[in-house]
Amino acid sequence: MAYAASEGPDTALAGLAHLGAIVGPVIPLAVWLARRRDDEFVAREAAKATNLGMAVLVAFTVATLVEIFVPLVGFLGRLAQLVVLVVAGFLCVQAYRSVRRGAPTTYPIYIKVVKTHE
């Protein structure tokens, strides 16, 4: 189901949740907690963004551990950190654009932390 930007759910708040997932699960989780009973669209999209944010956090943490603790190839950890941020940014901006148009979005990778009820 697609909504127009002027009617239906709060697409701006859902978009904020997706953009917040670039830096981790905290911002989308806060949006989900605030709107989970009020707006089904925002809650579902914030849950998806929280799940992606958790995957970003885990991947960035693993890359950081490789950089710190693996001798001779620590530069690969730094490269992986950069790749994680670029991919997360791309996925989140694409999801933001989709949500602002009123269409639901999906991510190819995520760690299920919050149930999306789909």
Contacts in CASP RR format, 6 or more apart in sequence:
PFRMAT RR
TARGET T0000
AUTHOR 0000-0000-0000
METHOD contacts of the structure
MODEL  1
MAYAASEGPDTALAGLAHLGAIVGPVIPLAVWLARRRDDEFVAREAAKAT
NLGMAVLVAFTVATLVEIFVPLVGFLGRLAQLVVLVVAGFLCVQAYRSVR
RGAPTTYPIYIKVVKTHE
1 104 0 8 1.000
2 101 0 8 1.000
2 102 0 8 1.000
2 103 0 8 1.000
3 9 0 8 1.000
3 11 0 8 1.000
3 41 0 8 1.000
3 102 0 8 1.000
4 102 0 8 1.000
5 11 0 8 1.000
5 100 0 8 1.000
5 101 0 8 1.000
5 102 0 8 1.000
8 41 0 8 1.000
9 39 0 8 1.000
9 40 0 8 1.000
9 41 0 8 1.000
9 42 0 8 1.000
9 102 0 8 1.000
10 35 0 8 1.000
10 39 0 8 1.000
10 41 0 8 1.000
10 42 0 8 1.000
11 41 0 8 1.000
11 99 0 8 1.000
11 100 0 8 1.000
11 101 0 8 1.000
11 102 0 8 1.000
12 100 0 8 1.000
13 31 0 8 1.000
13 35 0 8 1.000
13 39 0 8 1.000
13 42 0 8 1.000
13 46 0 8 1.000
14 31 0 8 1.000
14 41 0 8 1.000
14 42 0 8 1.000
14 45 0 8 1.000
14 46 0 8 1.000
14 99 0 8 1.000
15 45 0 8 1.000
15 95 0 8 1.000
15 96 0 8 1.000
15 99 0 8 1.000
15 100 0 8 1.000
16 27 0 8 1.000
16 31 0 8 1.000
17 27 0 8 1.000
17 28 0 8 1.000
17 31 0 8 1.000
17 32 0 8 1.000
17 42 0 8 1.000
17 45 0 8 1.000
17 46 0 8 1.000
17 49 0 8 1.000
17 50 0 8 1.000
18 28 0 8 1.000
18 45 0 8 1.000
18 48 0 8 1.000
18 49 0 8 1.000
18 92 0 8 1.000
18 95 0 8 1.000
18 96 0 8 1.000
18 99 0 8 1.000
18 105 0 8 1.000
19 27 0 8 1.000
19 92 0 8 1.000
19 93 0 8 1.000
19 96 0 8 1.000
20 27 0 8 1.000
20 28 0 8 1.000
20 49 0 8 1.000
20 53 0 8 1.000
20 92 0 8 1.000
21 27 0 8 1.000
21 28 0 8 1.000
21 49 0 8 1.000
21 50 0 8 1.000
21 52 0 8 1.000
21 53 0 8 1.000
21 56 0 8 1.000
21 88 0 8 1.000
21 92 0 8 1.000
21 95 0 8 1.000
22 53 0 8 1.000
22 56 0 8 1.000
22 85 0 8 1.000
22 88 0 8 1.000
22 89 0 8 1.000
22 92 0 8 1.000
23 56 0 8 1.000
24 53 0 8 1.000
24 54 0 8 1.000
24 56 0 8 1.000
24 57 0 8 1.000
25 50 0 8 1.000
25 51 0 8 1.000
25 53 0 8 1.000
25 54 0 8 1.000
25 56 0 8 1.000
25 57 0 8 1.000
25 113 0 8 1.000
28 46 0 8 1.000
28 47 0 8 1.000
28 49 0 8 1.000
28 50 0 8 1.000
28 52 0 8 1.000
28 53 0 8 1.000
29 46 0 8 1.000
29 50 0 8 1.000
29 113 0 8 1.000
29 114 0 8 1.000
31 42 0 8 1.000
31 46 0 8 1.000
31 49 0 8 1.000
32 43 0 8 1.000
32 46 0 8 1.000
32 47 0 8 1.000
32 50 0 8 1.000
32 114 0 8 1.000
35 42 0 8 1.000
35 43 0 8 1.000
35 46 0 8 1.000
36 43 0 8 1.000
36 46 0 8 1.000
37 43 0 8 1.000
40 117 0 8 1.000
41 102 0 8 1.000
41 104 0 8 1.000
43 117 0 8 1.000
44 104 0 8 1.000
44 116 0 8 1.000
44 117 0 8 1.000
44 118 0 8 1.000
45 95 0 8 1.000
45 99 0 8 1.000
45 104 0 8 1.000
45 105 0 8 1.000
46 114 0 8 1.000
47 114 0 8 1.000
47 115 0 8 1.000
47 116 0 8 1.000
47 117 0 8 1.000
48 95 0 8 1.000
48 105 0 8 1.000
48 106 0 8 1.000
48 107 0 8 1.000
48 110 0 8 1.000
48 116 0 8 1.000
49 92 0 8 1.000
49 95 0 8 1.000
50 113 0 8 1.000
50 114 0 8 1.000
51 107 0 8 1.000
51 110 0 8 1.000
51 111 0 8 1.000
51 112 0 8 1.000
51 113 0 8 1.000
51 114 0 8 1.000
51 116 0 8 1.000
52 88 0 8 1.000
52 91 0 8 1.000
52 92 0 8 1.000
52 95 0 8 1.000
52 107 0 8 1.000
52 109 0 8 1.000
52 110 0 8 1.000
53 88 0 8 1.000
53 110 0 8 1.000
54 110 0 8 1.000
54 111 0 8 1.000
54 113 0 8 1.000
55 109 0 8 1.000
55 110 0 8 1.000
55 111 0 8 1.000
56 84 0 8 1.000
56 88 0 8 1.000
58 111 0 8 1.000
59 80 0 8 1.000
59 84 0 8 1.000
60 81 0 8 1.000
60 84 0 8 1.000
60 85 0 8 1.000
62 80 0 8 1.000
63 77 0 8 1.000
63 78 0 8 1.000
63 80 0 8 1.000
63 81 0 8 1.000
63 84 0 8 1.000
64 77 0 8 1.000
64 81 0 8 1.000
66 73 0 8 1.000
66 74 0 8 1.000
66 76 0 8 1.000
66 77 0 8 1.000
66 80 0 8 1.000
67 74 0 8 1.000
67 75 0 8 1.000
67 76 0 8 1.000
67 77 0 8 1.000
67 78 0 8 1.000
67 80 0 8 1.000
67 81 0 8 1.000
68 74 0 8 1.000
70 76 0 8 1.000
70 77 0 8 1.000
91 107 0 8 1.000
91 108 0 8 1.000
94 105 0 8 1.000
95 105 0 8 1.000
95 107 0 8 1.000
98 104 0 8 1.000
98 105 0 8 1.000
99 105 0 8 1.000
END
